[in-house]
Amino acid sequence: MTDIVAELLNLLEIEQLEVDLFRGIGAGGETTTRIFGGQVIAQALAAAYNTVDGRLCHSLHAYFIRPGDPSIPVIYSVDRARDGGSFTTRRVTAIQHGKQILNMSASFHVQEGGWHHQHTMPDVQGPDSLESREDWRKENQHMVPDGVRADFLRARPIEIREVAPQDWFNPKVVEDENQLWFRMPGAQGANPKMQHCLMAYASDMNLLGSSLRPHGQTWFTGEVMTASLDHAMWFHAPVNFADWHLYSMDSPFTGGARGFNRGTIFTQDGKLVASVAQEGLMRQITKKPA
């Protein structure tokens, strides 16, 4: 197991402090400046899972309240809202500096049969013919300041290959459709609960960027302030995140300094395993004249 895989798995193996009270590592993840939103969601889900037996999560709904501070741990308090015959409900509050940074509700369901249908996976290029994000970062490292280059280039445990990538530094106005393949080979053999936590972590990657595409913006233009405001996710089928999955995203609406984004996650053979929705802040920054 590589160091970067072990680091992410360690982030999600939270520590139990008391009954229904847990502690998660703050540092690590996708950024060093603040805690990556997907990390807080995944740790909150891991905390909830520590209070549930024999049932898997089918949905979660979270609100990001304050930015996370990577210099200190995050405390997760779990409220056992309901233990029913078929469904279990948990409410999780993430706390730093005595204040909430996220609250989340999650629902868990016994396995049942029933009718089944799903939308067809979009017909796109497969991952083998696409450039990896790691290679793209290496090719474009000269575009970032020296002070952040090491963070820009550092290895990451989740592999990403975009179908129609934007130029982060000189973006064009393009369609809101935003598709990528992702996987984490180090997830091989992880239990179903950890597979859910890992996919929840990854589901926050690139999603908000869908609403930036029609406006010719990225995080590197210096013209937009972004932040995830909320995040909802539904698990439809068992997950093995060691395999390639297509994350097909779009943004039906932007307005009022917010962008709404949706995503569907398919296995490589076309099975729909999860759906995601998120609203994000898109505040325009007026550049000062030179």
N, C-alpha and C positions, 0 to 999 in steps of 0.2 A: 504494500500500500504506500503510495507516495505521500510526502509531507502535506501537500495541499489538500489531498483527499482526507487524510486524517484530521487536518485542521477543521474542515467543514463538518465532518461527522462529530468531532468533539464539540463544536458550537451547538449542535443539536442534542447532545447528551447532557441535558440540563441536570442540575444538582437539586435534590430535595432537601429543603431546610426544615420543614414542619409539615403537618398534614395540610395539603392543598396550597403549599407555599414553596416556590422553586426559584432557583437562581441560574441565569444564563450568562455566558461570556459576552461582553460587549464588543471587544476588539475582534478584528478579522473580517471575513466576508468580502464584499465587492468593493468597498471603499474604506479609506482610512480617515476621512474627514467627518463622517457621521455614520451611524449604524444603517446599513442597507435595509430598506423596508421589508424585503422578503425574508431577511434574517429574523426580524422581530415576529413576523407572522409565523414562520416555521418554529421558532422557539415557543411561541404561545400555543401552537398546535401540539407541540411535544409536551408542554405542561398539561394541557387538557387530556392528552392520551394517557398520562400517568395516573389519571383518576378514573379511567374507563376500562372495563374488561370485556373482551369478546365482541366488540363492535368497532367498525371502521367509520371514519368521518365521511359523511356524504356532502356536507356543505359547511362553509365558514364565511363570516361577514365581519370585517374589521374596519375600524377607523383609526387613521394616523392622527394623533393629537399634537405631539411635539416631536422635534427631531431627537434621535437617540444619540447619546454621548458615548463614543467607543472607549473612553478612558476608564469607565467603571462598569460593573456588571448590571444586568437588568433583573429586577425582581418580578416574578409572575405569581399573581394571586388568582386561584381558581375557585369559582363559585359553582357548586354542584346544583344547578338550577332544577334539574329534573332527571330522575331515573325511571323511565317508563317501561312498559312491556315490550315495545318495539324500538323506541327512540330514547336516546340519552342526550341531554342538553347541558352544555357548560358555558359559563361566561368567564373570560380571562382578562385580567387587567395587568398591563405591563407598566412598571414604575421605575423611575430614576429621579434622584434628587427630591424625593417625596412627592413627585407629581406624575400623573398618568402620561405615558407617551403613546400608548395604544390601548384600545379595548376591543375585544373580539368575542363573538358568539360562535359556537361550533355545535353541530348536531351529528350524532352518531346513530347508526341504524343496524339492526340485525340483518343478516343476509336473507333476502326473499327473492322468489321468482316473479315473473310477470311479463306483460307485453314488452316488446322491444322495437324501437326504430332509431335511426340516427341519420344526420346529414352526411353526405359523401365528402370525403377528404378532398380538398382542392388538388388539381393536377399540376404539380410544380416539379422543378428539378430536384433530384435526389441529393442527399448530402455528399455523396462521394465525388460529385462533379463541382462542388462549391469550395471556395477558399475559406479556410478557417479564420476566425477572428484573431487568433493568436498570430498567424502569419500577417494578417492585415495590420495589426498593431506594430509589428516589427518593421514593415515597409513604410509606415507613416510616423515612426517615432520622432523624426526630425520636425514634425509639426507641433510638438508640445514643448513647453518650457523645460529647461534642464531640471528645475526643482521638482517636477511631477513626473519626470520620465520613468523613474524606477517604478513608481506606482502604476503607471500606464502599461508597463511591460511585464509586470509580475505575473507569474503563472497562476492560473485559475482552474478549479477542479471541474467546472462545467464547460464542455465544448460547445461552441456556437458556430453555425454556418448560415449566413443570411442569404435568402433567395434573391432579393433585389436591394442590396445595401445602399444606404445614403452615404455620401461623402460627408463625414462628420464636420470637416473644416470648411467646405464650400458646398453646402447643401443646395439642392434644387427643389422647386415646387413639384411634387409628385403625388400620386394617388395615396390615399390613407392606408390601403392594404399593405400589410407589413408581415412578412413570413420568414421564419427561420427554423432550422433544425437544431435541436439541442439534446444532449445526453450527458451522463456522468458515469463513465465506465466503473469508477470506484464504488458505485451503488450496487454492483453485482452481489447478490447474497443478502442484502439488507432485508429486514423484515417488512411486512406491509405497512406498518405504522411509520417507519423511517422513510420508506418510499414516498409516502404522502407528504412527509415533512420536507423532503428534498425537492419534490415537485412544487410544493407551495413556495419554497425559497426561490426556485427558478422562475416561477410564474410572474414575478415582479420585474423580470428582465425585459427591456425593450418595449414593454406594453405601452407606457406613457408616450414613448416616441412616436407611436402611430398618429397621435393627434398633432404632432409637430410637422409631420411630413407634408401635408397640404399647404403649409405656410412657409416652407423652405427654411426650417429651423432645426437646430440640434442643440445639445447642451454646450457645444463648443463655440457657438456664434457670439456669445456675450449679449444677446438681444432678448433672452427669455429667462425668467425665473421659474423653475419647475419644482413640484413636490407632489408625491402621491397623497391623496386625501382619504381615500377609502379603497377597499379591496374585497372582492367577493369571489369565492371559488366553489365549484361543485365537482365532486369526484363521481364519475359514472362507472368506472371499471377498474380492476386491479392494475397496478402500475409496476413496471420494471424500468426504472429510469437509467439503468445501464445501457439500454437500447436507444437508438435514435427515435425522437418524437418530433413531429411537425407542430410548431406553434403558429397558428394562422390568426392574425390580429387585424382589426380595423378600428376606425374612429368615426362613428356616425355623426358626431356633433362636436363642435367647439363653440364657445361663446361665454361672455361674462367672466373672462379670465380663467375658464375651466375647460378641460377637454375630457370627453367621455370615450373610453376605450373598451373593446371586447376581444376575447381570445378563445379559441378552441384548440385543444391539444389532442393530436392523433398519434397512434403508433405508426410505424413505417408501413405496415400492411393495411392501414386505413381504419382502425378501430378508434372511435372517439372515447377518450378516457377521462377528460376533464374540460370544464368551461370556466372562463374567468371574466370578470368585469371590474373596471376601475375608473374612477374619476380623478383627474390630477389638476393641480394648479398650473396655469399657463399665463403668467403675468409678464406683460411686455416691459422690457427695460429700454429706456430712452438713452441712447449713447450720447455722451458729452462730446461737443465739438472738439476737434484736435487743436 
